[in-house]
C-alpha cells in the first residue's frame, strides 16, 4: 500500500518537475532570443545608410581612424556602450585594434573575418557566449577600417541568473505543494484500496462475514460494492460447498461399499471404514497400493495405463468374495490417481448358491413323486387285467405321492407368502392352553402308533395370545411330528407350556436319535434334512422348521434348538406376551 502511495507521489513530483524544467528552459531560451533580437535591431537602427555615409567621410580625412573613433563614440548612447558592451576601430587590412572604448585587444571572430571580406559580420548563434557586429568601412573598393561592436551578454546573464533563481524557488515551492496535494490525493485512493486489501485478507482467513463501508460513489465505491457482493456470494458458495462436502463425507463414511483412493505414486490418500472392514488392512501401517492389494497380483502402473479408464476384478479375501472396480481420476501426471470401489457380494453369492440349491431341491423333491405316479399310472394303463389287490396297492401309492406333492407345494406357497409379507394372518385373541391341547390330541394317535410315551404339561396361568391360532397350532404340531418321526419306536416325548414374566415358553423334548453338532447350524435351512431317506419315507419335505421359525418370528418370538447326537432333542418356542407391531 505504501509503495502505491509513494509511486503516486513520485508521479506527481516528476510531473511538476518536468513541467517546471520545460517552462524554465523555454523562458531562459526566450531571454536569449530576446537579447539577440534586441541587439540586432539596435545595430540595424544605428548603422543605417546615413551613418555609414558619415563614417566613410570621417574615414577619408586625415587621421581617419581617430576621427572615426570620435564619430562612433558620439553614438555610444544609442549603441548602449557600457562595461559589458564596447566598440572598437580595427584596421581594415590586418584586423588590428586601433582605437576602442577600452584597451582590450580584440581577437578575430567570424564577424570580423566577414568584415575583412567587405561584408557586415554578426554572430548568429543565440547560444554563443557573446554578441558582436562588424561593420566594414570601404574606401575605393578596399576595406579601410572596421567598426566592431562586442557585447559580453553580462546583462543577459544577470537576468538569466535572476530568472533561474526565481524558477528554482518556484520549483521548490511547487514541489512542496505537489507533495502535499499528491499525498492527500494518493491517500484518497490508497485508503479504500487498503481497506479492500484488509477485507480480502480477512476473507482468506475464513472471516466470511466481512463487509466494507462504501464511502464514495466513484470507481472506488463501485469496487467496494463489488467486493461486498463478492464476499456475500463467496459465503453463500462456500456454505453450499461445505454442505455438499458434508453430504459426500457422510455418504463416503457410511456407504456399504468400500472406497480407497491412491495418488499417482501408489500412496493411499483416502479410505472409508467399509474398505478397512472388507480388506482388513492396518490403516496406520498399510499406506500403499501394494500393501493393501498385494493378493490381487496387479501392478499399480498397469492401472494407471488402463485403456478404458475402468476395470473390474474378483478376489477371494478370506471367507469373503469381493469385486474391486478400479477407475482413473485426474488429468495431469502429478494429479492423476486411481480410485478403487470394493463391493462385498459374499451374501449375494451365498444367496445365489442357496437359490440354485433350492431350485435343485424343489426339482428333486417333485421329480421323485412324479416319477412314481407316472410309473404306477403307466403300469395300470398297460395292465387292465391286473388283480384288484395290485390295482388298489398302486392307487394307494399314487394317492400318497400326490398328497406328498400337495404338501410340498403348500409349504412352498406358505414360505413364499412369508417371504413377500403377503401371508393372510387371521389374528385374534385365543387360548394358548387350548391350542397346546389341540396339538397334543392331534399327535396322540400317531405317537401311540409308534409306541411313544407322549406327555403334556401346561401351566395353569398360561395367558391368552393375540395371533393366528391356526398358524401357531401348525408350529406345535410340526415340532411334535418331528419328535415322533425321529424318535425310535417306544421313545418318550414331553410336551410342555410355561408362563414367565414377559414371555411364554413351549417345549418339545424327546429322547430320539438327536442331531450331530455339524448339522445344527443348518437345521432351519429350507429342504435341509439330516436323514434324507427317513424324511422322505415319513413324508417330510424339509420345510417344516423353516416355516415354523418364520411364523414365530412374525410375532416377535424365536425357536431354539438344543440337541446331542444319540441323546435326543429339545426344541423351545419363545413367544412374547405382548406381540410386536408386525403381528398387530
C-alpha positions as CSV (number, residue, x, y, z in Angstrom):
1,X,0.0,0.0,0.0
2,X,2.8,2.4,0.9
3,X,4.5,1.5,-2.4
4,X,1.4,2.6,-4.4
5,X,1.1,5.8,-2.4
6,X,4.9,6.5,-2.9
7,X,4.6,5.9,-6.6
8,X,1.6,8.2,-6.9
9,X,3.5,11.0,-5.0
10,X,6.6,10.4,-7.2
11,X,4.4,10.6,-10.3
12,X,3.1,14.0,-9.2
13,X,6.5,15.2,-8.3
14,X,8.1,14.1,-11.6
15,X,5.2,15.8,-13.4
16,X,5.7,19.1,-11.6
17,X,9.5,18.9,-12.1
18,X,9.1,18.1,-15.7
19,X,6.7,21.0,-16.3
20,X,8.8,23.5,-14.4
21,X,12.0,22.3,-16.3
22,X,10.3,22.7,-19.6
23,X,8.8,26.1,-18.7
24,X,12.1,27.3,-17.2
25,X,14.1,26.2,-20.2
26,X,11.7,27.8,-22.5
27,X,11.8,31.1,-20.6
28,X,15.6,31.2,-20.4
29,X,15.8,30.5,-24.1
30,X,13.3,33.2,-24.8
31,X,15.5,35.7,-22.8
32,X,18.5,34.8,-25.0
33,X,16.4,35.2,-28.2
34,X,15.1,38.5,-26.9
35,X,18.5,39.9,-26.2
36,X,19.9,38.7,-29.5
37,X,16.9,40.2,-31.5
38,X,17.2,43.4,-29.5
39,X,21.0,43.7,-30.2
40,X,20.4,43.0,-33.9
41,X,17.6,45.6,-34.1
42,X,19.8,48.2,-32.3
43,X,22.7,47.6,-34.7
44,X,20.5,47.9,-37.7
45,X,18.8,51.1,-36.5
46,X,22.2,52.8,-35.6
47,X,24.3,51.7,-38.6
48,X,21.9,52.9,-41.3
49,X,22.9,54.3,-44.7
50,X,23.2,57.9,-43.4
51,X,25.5,56.9,-40.6
52,X,27.6,54.7,-42.9
53,X,28.0,57.7,-45.3
54,X,29.0,59.9,-42.4
55,X,31.5,57.3,-41.2
56,X,33.0,56.9,-44.6
57,X,33.5,60.8,-44.8
58,X,35.2,60.8,-41.4
59,X,37.5,57.9,-42.5
60,X,38.6,59.8,-45.7
61,X,40.0,62.7,-43.6
62,X,43.5,62.9,-42.2
63,X,43.8,61.0,-39.0
64,X,40.7,59.0,-40.3
65,X,41.0,56.3,-37.6
66,X,41.0,58.8,-34.8
67,X,38.1,60.8,-36.3
68,X,36.2,57.6,-36.9
69,X,36.7,56.6,-33.3
70,X,35.3,60.0,-32.2
71,X,32.3,59.7,-34.6
72,X,31.4,56.2,-33.3
73,X,31.9,57.4,-29.7
74,X,29.2,60.1,-30.4
75,X,26.7,57.2,-30.8
76,X,27.7,55.5,-27.6
77,X,24.4,56.2,-26.0
78,X,22.5,54.8,-29.0
79,X,24.7,51.7,-29.0
80,X,24.3,51.3,-25.2
81,X,28.1,51.2,-24.8
82,X,28.9,50.0,-21.3
83,X,31.3,47.8,-19.3
84,X,29.9,44.7,-21.0
85,X,29.3,46.3,-24.4
86,X,32.2,48.1,-26.2
87,X,33.1,49.3,-29.6
88,X,36.5,49.1,-31.4
89,X,38.1,50.6,-34.6
90,X,40.0,47.9,-36.4
91,X,42.4,48.1,-39.2
92,X,40.7,47.0,-42.4
93,X,43.7,45.1,-43.7
94,X,45.1,43.3,-40.6
95,X,42.2,43.5,-38.2
96,X,44.4,45.1,-35.6
97,X,42.8,47.2,-32.9
98,X,43.4,50.9,-33.4
99,X,41.0,52.5,-31.0
100,X,38.2,51.4,-28.7
101,X,36.0,52.1,-25.7
102,X,38.5,50.2,-23.6
103,X,42.1,48.9,-24.0
104,X,41.2,45.3,-24.7
105,X,42.8,43.7,-27.7
106,X,40.1,42.1,-29.9
107,X,40.6,38.7,-31.2
108,X,39.4,37.7,-34.6
109,X,35.9,36.4,-34.7
110,X,33.7,35.1,-37.6
111,X,32.1,38.5,-37.7
112,X,35.5,40.3,-38.1
113,X,36.6,37.8,-40.7
114,X,33.4,38.6,-42.7
115,X,34.0,42.3,-42.3
116,X,37.6,41.9,-43.6
117,X,36.0,40.4,-46.7
118,X,33.8,43.5,-47.2
119,X,30.6,42.1,-45.6
120,X,28.8,43.1,-42.5
121,X,29.6,40.3,-39.9
122,X,27.5,39.3,-37.0
123,X,27.4,36.3,-34.6
124,X,24.2,34.3,-35.4
125,X,24.2,31.8,-32.6
126,X,21.8,32.5,-29.7
127,X,23.7,30.1,-27.5
128,X,27.0,31.8,-28.0
129,X,28.8,33.5,-25.1
130,X,28.8,36.9,-26.7
131,X,27.1,39.1,-29.4
132,X,29.0,41.2,-31.9
133,X,28.7,43.2,-35.0
134,X,31.5,44.1,-37.5
135,X,30.8,46.9,-40.0
136,X,33.3,47.3,-42.8
137,X,34.2,51.0,-43.9
138,X,35.0,50.6,-47.6
139,X,37.1,53.3,-49.4
140,X,37.9,52.9,-53.1
141,X,36.7,49.3,-53.0
142,X,39.0,48.5,-50.1
143,X,38.2,47.9,-46.5
144,X,39.9,50.7,-44.8
145,X,38.5,50.3,-41.3
146,X,36.1,48.1,-39.3
147,X,33.7,49.4,-36.7
148,X,33.3,46.4,-34.3
149,X,30.7,46.2,-31.5
150,X,31.0,43.4,-29.0
151,X,28.5,42.5,-26.2
152,X,29.6,40.0,-23.5
153,X,26.0,39.3,-22.5
154,X,26.6,40.2,-18.9
155,X,23.3,41.9,-18.7
156,X,21.6,38.8,-20.1
157,X,23.5,36.5,-17.8
158,X,22.5,38.6,-14.8
159,X,18.9,38.5,-15.9
160,X,19.1,34.8,-16.6
161,X,20.6,34.1,-13.1
162,X,17.8,36.0,-11.5
163,X,15.2,34.2,-13.5
164,X,16.9,30.9,-12.7
165,X,16.7,31.7,-9.0
166,X,13.1,32.6,-9.3
167,X,12.3,29.5,-11.3
168,X,14.3,27.3,-8.8
169,X,12.3,28.8,-5.9
170,X,9.1,28.3,-7.8
171,X,10.0,24.7,-8.4
172,X,10.8,24.1,-4.8
173,X,7.6,25.7,-3.7
174,X,5.6,23.8,-6.3
175,X,7.2,20.6,-5.2
176,X,6.1,21.1,-1.6
177,X,2.6,21.9,-2.8
178,X,2.7,18.9,-5.2
179,X,4.0,16.5,-2.5
180,X,1.3,17.6,0.0
181,X,-1.5,17.5,-2.6
182,X,-0.3,14.3,-4.2
183,X,0.0,12.7,-0.7
184,X,-3.6,13.7,0.1
185,X,-4.8,12.6,-3.3
186,X,-3.0,9.3,-3.1
187,X,-4.4,8.7,0.3
188,X,-7.9,9.1,-1.0
189,X,-7.2,6.3,-3.5
190,X,-4.9,4.1,-1.4
191,X,-7.0,4.1,1.8
192,X,-10.1,2.5,0.2
193,X,-7.8,0.0,-1.6
194,X,-6.1,-0.7,1.7
195,X,-9.5,-1.4,3.3
196,X,-10.3,-3.7,0.4
197,X,-6.9,-5.5,0.9
198,X,-7.5,-5.9,4.6
199,X,-11.0,-7.2,3.8
200,X,-9.6,-9.7,1.3
201,X,-7.1,-10.9,3.9
202,X,-9.9,-11.4,6.4
203,X,-11.8,-13.4,3.8
204,X,-8.7,-15.5,3.1
205,X,-8.5,-16.3,6.8
206,X,-12.1,-17.5,6.8
207,X,-13.9,-14.4,8.1
208,X,-16.8,-14.8,5.6
209,X,-19.0,-12.1,7.3
210,X,-16.5,-9.3,6.2
211,X,-18.2,-6.3,4.6
212,X,-16.7,-2.9,3.8
213,X,-18.2,0.6,4.2
214,X,-18.9,2.3,0.9
215,X,-17.6,5.9,1.4
216,X,-17.9,7.2,-2.2
217,X,-19.8,6.9,-5.4
218,X,-16.9,6.8,-7.8
219,X,-15.0,3.8,-9.2
220,X,-13.5,3.1,-5.7
221,X,-17.0,3.0,-4.3
222,X,-18.1,0.7,-7.1
223,X,-15.1,-1.6,-6.4
224,X,-16.0,-1.7,-2.7
225,X,-19.6,-2.6,-3.5
226,X,-18.4,-5.3,-5.9
227,X,-16.1,-6.6,-3.1
228,X,-19.1,-6.8,-0.7
229,X,-21.1,-8.6,-3.4
230,X,-18.2,-11.0,-3.9
231,X,-17.9,-11.7,-0.2
232,X,-21.6,-12.4,0.1
233,X,-21.5,-14.7,-3.0
234,X,-18.4,-16.4,-1.7
235,X,-20.0,-17.0,1.7
236,X,-23.1,-18.5,0.0
237,X,-21.0,-20.6,-2.4
238,X,-18.7,-21.9,0.4
239,X,-21.8,-22.7,2.5
240,X,-23.2,-24.8,-0.4
241,X,-19.8,-26.4,-1.0
242,X,-19.5,-27.2,2.7
243,X,-23.0,-28.7,2.7
244,X,-22.2,-30.8,-0.3
245,X,-18.9,-31.8,1.2
246,X,-20.6,-32.9,4.4
247,X,-23.1,-34.9,2.4
248,X,-20.3,-36.6,0.4
249,X,-18.3,-37.2,3.6
250,X,-21.3,-38.7,5.3
251,X,-22.1,-40.8,2.3
252,X,-18.4,-41.8,2.0
253,X,-18.3,-42.7,5.7
254,X,-21.4,-44.8,5.9
255,X,-21.7,-46.3,2.4
256,X,-21.6,-50.1,2.5
257,X,-19.2,-50.3,-0.4
258,X,-15.5,-49.8,0.4
259,X,-13.7,-46.9,-1.2
260,X,-9.9,-46.4,-1.4
261,X,-8.0,-43.7,-3.4
262,X,-4.4,-43.7,-4.4
263,X,-2.2,-40.9,-5.7
264,X,-0.1,-41.3,-8.9
265,X,2.8,-43.0,-6.9
266,X,0.5,-45.5,-5.3
267,X,0.2,-43.8,-1.9
268,X,-3.1,-44.3,0.0
269,X,-4.8,-40.8,0.2
270,X,-8.5,-41.7,1.1
271,X,-10.4,-44.7,2.5
272,X,-13.6,-45.3,4.4
273,X,-14.4,-47.7,7.3
274,X,-16.1,-50.2,4.9
275,X,-12.9,-50.6,3.0
276,X,-10.9,-51.4,6.2
277,X,-13.6,-53.9,7.2
278,X,-13.6,-55.7,3.9
279,X,-9.9,-55.7,3.2
280,X,-8.7,-56.0,6.8
281,X,-5.7,-53.7,6.3
282,X,-3.9,-51.8,9.0
283,X,-4.9,-48.1,8.4
284,X,-1.8,-46.9,10.3
285,X,0.8,-49.1,8.6
286,X,-0.6,-50.1,5.2
287,X,-0.3,-46.8,3.3
288,X,0.4,-48.1,-0.3
289,X,-1.5,-49.9,-3.0
290,X,1.0,-52.8,-2.9
291,X,0.4,-53.3,0.9
292,X,-3.4,-53.3,0.5
293,X,-4.0,-55.2,-2.7
294,X,-0.9,-57.5,-2.6
295,X,-3.1,-60.6,-3.1
296,X,-4.6,-59.1,-6.3
297,X,-1.4,-59.6,-8.3
298,X,-1.9,-56.5,-10.5
299,X,0.8,-53.8,-10.8
300,X,-0.2,-50.3,-9.9
301,X,1.5,-49.0,-13.1
302,X,-0.8,-51.1,-15.2
303,X,-3.8,-49.5,-13.6
304,X,-2.5,-46.0,-14.4
305,X,-2.3,-47.1,-18.1
306,X,-5.8,-48.6,-18.3
307,X,-7.2,-48.2,-21.8
308,X,-10.9,-47.9,-20.8
309,X,-10.1,-45.9,-17.5
310,X,-12.2,-48.6,-15.7
311,X,-11.6,-52.2,-14.8
312,X,-13.1,-54.9,-12.5
313,X,-11.5,-57.8,-10.7
314,X,-12.9,-60.5,-8.4
315,X,-10.8,-61.5,-5.4
316,X,-11.2,-64.0,-2.6
317,X,-10.2,-62.4,0.7
318,X,-10.5,-65.0,3.5
319,X,-14.1,-66.1,3.5
320,X,-15.3,-63.0,1.6
321,X,-15.9,-62.7,-2.2
322,X,-15.1,-59.2,-3.3
323,X,-15.5,-57.3,-6.5
324,X,-13.0,-54.5,-6.9
325,X,-13.6,-51.8,-9.6
326,X,-10.7,-49.5,-10.5
327,X,-11.1,-46.1,-12.1
328,X,-8.8,-43.3,-13.0
329,X,-9.2,-39.8,-11.8
330,X,-7.3,-36.5,-12.5
331,X,-5.7,-35.4,-15.8
332,X,-2.2,-34.2,-15.1
333,X,0.7,-36.6,-14.4
334,X,1.1,-35.2,-10.9
335,X,-2.6,-35.0,-10.1
336,X,-3.7,-38.4,-11.5
337,X,-4.5,-41.4,-9.4
338,X,-6.7,-44.5,-9.0
339,X,-9.9,-45.0,-7.0
340,X,-11.0,-48.5,-6.0
341,X,-14.6,-49.4,-5.2
342,X,-14.8,-52.6,-3.2
343,X,-18.1,-54.4,-3.2
344,X,-18.7,-57.4,-0.9
345,X,-21.0,-59.8,-2.7
346,X,-20.4,-62.7,-0.4
347,X,-24.0,-62.7,0.7
348,X,-25.2,-62.4,-2.9
349,X,-23.0,-65.4,-3.7
350,X,-24.5,-67.3,-0.8
351,X,-28.0,-66.3,-1.8
352,X,-27.3,-67.4,-5.4
353,X,-25.9,-70.7,-4.2
354,X,-29.0,-71.1,-1.9
355,X,-31.3,-70.3,-4.8
356,X,-29.6,-72.9,-7.0
357,X,-29.7,-75.4,-4.2
358,X,-33.4,-74.5,-3.5
359,X,-34.3,-75.0,-7.2
360,X,-32.4,-78.3,-7.3
361,X,-34.1,-79.4,-4.1
362,X,-37.6,-78.5,-5.3
363,X,-36.9,-80.2,-8.6
364,X,-35.6,-83.3,-6.8
365,X,-38.5,-83.4,-4.3
366,X,-41.1,-83.1,-7.1
367,X,-39.4,-85.4,-9.5
368,X,-39.4,-88.4,-7.2
369,X,-43.2,-88.5,-6.6
370,X,-43.9,-87.5,-10.2
371,X,-41.8,-90.4,-11.4
372,X,-43.6,-92.8,-9.1
373,X,-47.0,-91.5,-10.1
374,X,-46.0,-91.8,-13.8
375,X,-44.6,-95.3,-13.3
376,X,-47.6,-96.7,-11.4
377,X,-50.1,-95.0,-13.8
378,X,-48.3,-96.4,-16.9
379,X,-48.3,-99.9,-15.3
380,X,-52.0,-99.7,-14.6
381,X,-52.7,-98.4,-18.1
382,X,-50.7,-101.3,-19.6
383,X,-52.2,-103.9,-17.3
384,X,-56.0,-103.6,-17.5
385,X,-56.4,-107.3,-16.3
386,X,-54.2,-106.8,-13.3
387,X,-55.5,-108.2,-10.0
388,X,-57.7,-105.9,-8.0
389,X,-55.4,-106.2,-5.0
390,X,-52.4,-104.9,-7.1
391,X,-54.5,-102.1,-8.5
392,X,-55.6,-100.9,-5.1
393,X,-52.0,-101.0,-3.9
394,X,-50.9,-98.9,-7.0
395,X,-53.8,-96.5,-6.4
396,X,-52.7,-96.1,-2.8
397,X,-49.1,-95.3,-3.8
398,X,-50.4,-92.7,-6.4
399,X,-52.6,-91.0,-3.8
400,X,-49.7,-90.9,-1.3
401,X,-47.3,-89.4,-3.8
402,X,-50.0,-86.9,-4.9
403,X,-50.5,-85.9,-1.2
404,X,-46.8,-85.6,-0.8
405,X,-46.5,-83.2,-3.8
406,X,-49.5,-81.3,-2.5
407,X,-47.7,-80.8,0.9
408,X,-44.6,-79.7,-0.9
409,X,-46.4,-77.1,-3.0
410,X,-48.5,-76.0,0.0
411,X,-45.3,-75.5,2.1
412,X,-43.6,-73.6,-0.7
413,X,-46.6,-71.3,-1.1
414,X,-46.5,-70.7,2.6
415,X,-42.8,-69.8,2.6
416,X,-43.4,-67.6,-0.5
417,X,-46.1,-65.7,1.3
418,X,-44.0,-65.3,4.4
419,X,-41.0,-64.0,2.4
420,X,-43.2,-61.5,0.5
421,X,-45.2,-60.5,3.6
422,X,-48.4,-61.5,1.8
423,X,-49.5,-64.0,4.3
424,X,-53.1,-63.6,5.3
425,X,-52.9,-63.5,9.1
426,X,-56.1,-64.2,10.9
427,X,-55.2,-62.6,14.2
428,X,-57.4,-62.9,17.2
429,X,-57.2,-63.5,21.0
430,X,-57.3,-67.2,21.7
431,X,-56.5,-69.6,24.5
432,X,-52.9,-70.7,24.1
433,X,-53.7,-73.5,26.5
434,X,-56.4,-75.0,24.3
435,X,-54.0,-74.7,21.2
436,X,-51.4,-76.7,23.1
437,X,-54.0,-79.3,24.0
438,X,-55.3,-79.4,20.4
439,X,-51.8,-80.1,19.1
440,X,-51.3,-82.8,21.7
441,X,-54.5,-84.5,20.7
442,X,-53.7,-84.2,17.0
443,X,-50.4,-86.2,17.5
444,X,-51.5,-88.5,20.3
445,X,-52.7,-91.3,18.0
446,X,-49.6,-91.1,15.8
447,X,-47.4,-91.3,18.9
448,X,-49.2,-94.4,20.1
449,X,-48.8,-96.0,16.7
450,X,-45.0,-95.7,17.3
451,X,-45.5,-96.8,20.9
452,X,-44.1,-93.5,22.2
453,X,-45.0,-92.1,25.6
454,X,-46.3,-88.6,24.9
455,X,-46.8,-86.4,28.0
456,X,-48.3,-82.9,28.3
457,X,-47.7,-80.3,31.0
458,X,-49.5,-76.9,30.7
459,X,-49.1,-74.0,33.2
460,X,-52.4,-73.1,34.6
461,X,-51.5,-69.4,34.4
462,X,-50.9,-69.6,30.6
463,X,-52.4,-66.4,29.2
464,X,-54.4,-65.9,26.0
465,X,-52.4,-64.9,22.9
466,X,-53.1,-62.5,20.1
467,X,-52.3,-64.1,16.8
468,X,-53.3,-66.6,14.1
469,X,-54.4,-69.6,16.1
470,X,-54.2,-72.0,13.1
471,X,-50.6,-71.0,12.3
472,X,-49.5,-71.3,15.9
473,X,-51.0,-74.7,16.2
474,X,-49.3,-75.6,12.9
475,X,-46.0,-74.8,14.6
476,X,-46.7,-77.0,17.6
477,X,-47.9,-79.9,15.5
478,X,-44.9,-79.6,13.2
479,X,-42.5,-79.8,16.2
480,X,-44.4,-82.8,17.7
481,X,-44.5,-84.5,14.3
482,X,-40.7,-84.2,14.0
483,X,-40.2,-85.6,17.5
484,X,-42.5,-88.6,16.7
485,X,-40.7,-89.2,13.3
486,X,-37.1,-89.0,14.6
487,X,-37.6,-90.9,17.8
488,X,-37.2,-94.7,17.6
489,X,-40.4,-96.6,18.5
490,X,-41.0,-96.8,22.2
491,X,-39.5,-93.5,22.9
492,X,-40.5,-90.6,25.2
493,X,-41.8,-87.2,24.2
494,X,-42.5,-84.4,26.7
495,X,-44.7,-81.5,25.5
496,X,-44.9,-78.5,28.0
497,X,-46.0,-74.9,28.1
498,X,-44.8,-72.4,30.8
499,X,-45.6,-68.8,31.5
500,X,-42.9,-66.4,32.6
501,X,-42.9,-62.6,33.4
502,X,-42.6,-61.4,29.9
503,X,-42.7,-64.4,27.7
504,X,-44.2,-67.9,27.1
505,X,-42.1,-71.0,26.5
506,X,-43.5,-74.1,24.7
507,X,-41.1,-77.0,24.8
508,X,-41.0,-80.4,22.9
509,X,-38.4,-82.7,24.3
510,X,-37.6,-86.2,23.1
511,X,-35.1,-89.0,23.6
512,X,-34.7,-89.7,20.0
513,X,-31.7,-90.0,17.7
514,X,-30.6,-86.4,18.2
515,X,-28.7,-84.2,15.8
516,X,-24.9,-84.2,15.1
517,X,-23.1,-81.0,16.1
518,X,-22.0,-80.3,12.5
519,X,-25.7,-80.3,11.3
520,X,-27.0,-77.9,14.0
521,X,-26.3,-74.6,12.1
522,X,-28.2,-75.8,9.0
523,X,-31.3,-77.2,10.7
524,X,-33.5,-74.2,9.8
525,X,-32.4,-74.1,6.1
526,X,-35.0,-74.9,3.6
527,X,-35.0,-78.5,2.3
528,X,-32.2,-79.4,4.6
529,X,-32.6,-82.9,6.3
530,X,-30.1,-84.8,8.3
531,X,-31.6,-88.2,7.3
532,X,-33.0,-87.7,3.8
533,X,-34.0,-91.3,3.3
534,X,-36.0,-91.4,6.6
535,X,-37.6,-88.0,5.9
536,X,-38.9,-89.0,2.5
537,X,-40.1,-92.3,3.9
538,X,-42.1,-90.4,6.6
539,X,-43.4,-87.8,4.1
540,X,-41.2,-84.9,5.3
541,X,-40.4,-82.0,3.0
542,X,-37.5,-80.4,4.8
543,X,-39.5,-77.1,5.1
544,X,-41.2,-77.6,8.4
545,X,-38.7,-75.9,10.7
546,X,-38.2,-73.1,8.3
547,X,-41.9,-72.3,8.2
548,X,-42.2,-72.7,12.0
549,X,-39.4,-70.2,12.6
550,X,-40.8,-67.6,10.2
551,X,-44.2,-67.8,11.9
552,X,-42.8,-67.5,15.4
553,X,-40.5,-64.6,14.4
554,X,-43.5,-62.8,12.8
555,X,-44.9,-62.5,16.4
556,X,-41.5,-61.3,17.8
557,X,-40.5,-64.7,19.1
558,X,-37.9,-67.3,18.3
559,X,-37.2,-71.0,18.2
560,X,-34.2,-72.5,20.0
561,X,-32.8,-75.9,19.2
562,X,-30.7,-78.0,21.6
563,X,-29.6,-81.5,20.7
564,X,-26.9,-84.1,21.2
565,X,-26.4,-86.9,18.8
566,X,-27.8,-90.1,20.3
567,X,-29.3,-88.4,23.3
568,X,-32.4,-86.7,22.0
569,X,-33.5,-83.1,21.0
570,X,-35.0,-80.2,22.9
571,X,-36.9,-77.6,20.9
572,X,-38.2,-74.4,22.6
573,X,-40.6,-71.9,21.2
574,X,-40.3,-68.4,22.9
575,X,-43.4,-66.1,22.4
576,X,-43.6,-62.6,23.9
577,X,-46.7,-61.9,25.9
578,X,-47.1,-58.7,24.0
579,X,-46.5,-59.4,20.3
580,X,-44.6,-56.8,18.2
581,X,-46.0,-54.2,15.8
582,X,-45.7,-56.6,12.8
583,X,-48.1,-59.0,14.4
584,X,-50.8,-56.4,15.1
